[in-house]
Amino acid sequence: MSFLGLNGKKFVIFGVANKKSVAFAIGKTLRENGASVIYSVRSEARRDSLAKILPEAEIHICDFESADGIARIAETVGAKHPGIAGIVHSVAFANYSEGLQPFEATPRKDFMQALQVSCHSFMEIAHRFKPYLADDAALVTISISTTQMAAENYGYMGPIKAALDSSVVFLAKSFSKTSKVRVNAVAAGLLKTSASAGIPGYVDSYLYAERATLRKKALETGEVADVATYLLSPRSSGINAQRIVVDAGMGVNYFDAEIVARAAR
């Protein structure tokens, strides 16, 4: 038996986009540790592309803006795989098609859409899958390293990720009344993913973040996946209602001498 104790356990992962995504990396790490993984993607095109990479994988389609869609996938997967050991929610969306807007000018429709897809979907998934979870299952969502810094190019997604972090605590408390299910978040620093490429000005932010890490090397997707996998495992049984920051030390290094010197030139 491996240290993580995942052999033979079944997990459901929401939000795989491609091989660069955090969700894909988590699935890879879980499989390497003997777990079985069921995937959920948002479109037929995503399912087809993932099937080419993982031809033997079980892949479902779920529209995160549809409560019925989440209910259907829970019923389908739950009936086939009772006693699910864990769920990964790696889902986020923001409409930046109109370009950067002042924060106070955030369109209501864009904010509410992002809130539903990026935050409330986690609550719905937890609710709908509850009857099919093992008593000691683990739920993990992917957040960001800080919601206290106003990154203008990230815009209204900052408050939405803050809402996601808060929902982790409330879900953990709610589940504790009837089970030992744990709920946690991996709060990741800046990563090189296809999803992040859609954020205006992200490349510059990413390059800054790389210089701000203590090791002067960017955070890797696999490092986030490793922490998520640990939180999904029985080895993290004492961790609940937490956000685990994975940022290679960036959060303590804003006044790095090299960065300050460059800004002062």
Secondary structure, DSSP 8 states (H G I E B T S, - for coil): --TT--TT-EEEEE---STTSHHHHHHHHHHHTT-EEEEEESSHHHHHHHHHHSTT-EEEE--TT-HHHHHHHHHHHHHHS-SEEEEEE-------TT----GGG--HHHHHHHHIIIIIHHHHHHHHHGGGEEEEEEEEEEEES-SSS--TTTTTHHHHHHHHHHHHHHHHHHHTTT---EEEEEEE-----TTGGGSTTHHHHHHHHHHHSTTSS---HHHHHHHHHHHHSGGGTT--S-EEEESTTGGG-TT-HHHHHHHH-
